[in-house]
Amino acid sequence: MSYPRIVEEFLELVRIPSHSFRERLVADALKVKLADLGLEVREDGAGGIIGGDAGNVIARWPGDPSLPAVLFSAHMDRVPNPGRIVPVVREGEDRITSDGTTILAADDVSGIVAILDGIRRYRESGAPHGDVECVFSVGEEESLLGALHLDVSGFRAGAAYVLDSGGPLGTVVRGAPTQYTYTVRIKGRSSHAGMAPEKGLNAISVGVQALARLRDGRLSPVTTANVAMISGGKATNIVCDELEIRGEARSHDEGEIREFLDELDRAFRETCEARGAGLEIGLAMDYPAFAVGQDAPVVTLAARAMGRLGLRPSVEISGGGQDGNYLNAKGIPAVGLATGYAHIHTEREEQSISQLIGCGQLVSAIIGEAAAGI
């Protein structure tokens, strides 16, 4: 059966095995496609820095240097999966799913093929344009590592669009939170649980006592926290002497996230001191927040392009990070664009066919609006 070009390309790319730090096959396929489109293509050294087998793929479609440049971004990696994804086209339902045993990888193959399709469409129109710059990143699912190590000094774009957001086509994500991850290690004392439990110090008991003091879930409209993993213990007849707890916190408000991190520190330090347990706390900022104004040029340009297609923009903030967090931090105004996927990171993941096609049209329209002036 024949499908529209963007759909065929989506089906092709989701079948190529990929996950974070193992993006080589997708990168190689993408570099061929970009070169065939006439773009200048290179790969940076981010893969070597993060321990992966591929770097960020960077491409440029040279245009009229007197016209504004625009940047598009998507990521090549996926959450853990067995590597064999079988896409199923459900035409009567306007969606593509997997066979139900794996993710679909619409996150973020949909963004990749929308960029390719948009460039093809605009190229076929023959209309004038400025430079069209592209970044296809690695390690996005691992705290945006590819974007963290991206050198933006050679880019000309004054606006960037990250095609990697949930919601229906027409959604513009103008803000995303800061994320911190934490690792807490509690050191107790082992002993035989039946013969001499009083000689032990149960690290699990200490950890549970500390966690009972800690807020979790949605802390406010802009702040969340999640205790994600707990591990420890060797056998039921041994008092647990070591416990590891891992979790995260996200917020659009720096004051609120600092308040939670202080709360985390107090809960574990005070509990461990009172119980005589050892403690190590590791804290890392995964990425910084960004917030773009409703009337910022990068937002209004997208809104004009959507208007061309009869779409009504929905400008929102998100609870998830994206490569736009680092693009904004590095001085390139960026927003996220929805590509029409849903239920990502699960075996129920799906991609709207009509919205995928519309997303390619939107990329083409943004190129045209950028040429008209950002």
Summary of the structure (lengths in Angstrom):
residues: 374
radius of gyration: 23.4
end to end distance: 40.7
largest distance: 83.2
contacts: 1362
relative contact order: 0.19
helix: 34%
strand: 29%
